[in-house]
Amino acid sequence: MFKKPNLMSYRDRITMDPGKRGGKPCIRGMRITVYDVLSYLASGMSVEDILADFPYLTREDILASLEFAAERERRTASA
């Protein structure tokens, strides 16, 4: 079975603060949420498009958003 290398954890980048965006998961304490990033990807934006439109984001931020969503789905599916 293929196991991905764990070079980075979304826990290093995804923050939840009750006073920011209603406690939604955000990227590095900024006001952009995981949902925002996932919505951009789902609408057809490439990683490069997102990085060009939001220069304060990094490729690692986008990957952390995907990892966060995958982990949340895994927990929901196993519940």
C-alpha positions, 0 to 999 in steps of 0.5 A: 500500500502506498503511504505518502511521506509526511513532510508537512502537517496541515496542523502547522498551517490551518488555524481556527480562531473563534474571533476570525471568520466565525471560527472556520478553518483559516490559512495561517491565521489569515482571513482566507479559509480552507473553504475559500481555497477548496472553492477556487480549486473546484471552480477550475482555478489551478494552483498557479492561478490561486497563487497569482491572485493571492500572493500571500498564499503558498503552494504549501498552504493549498496542499495543507487545505487539501490535507485538512479536507481529506482528514476531515472526510476520513474522520466523517467516513469512519464515524 
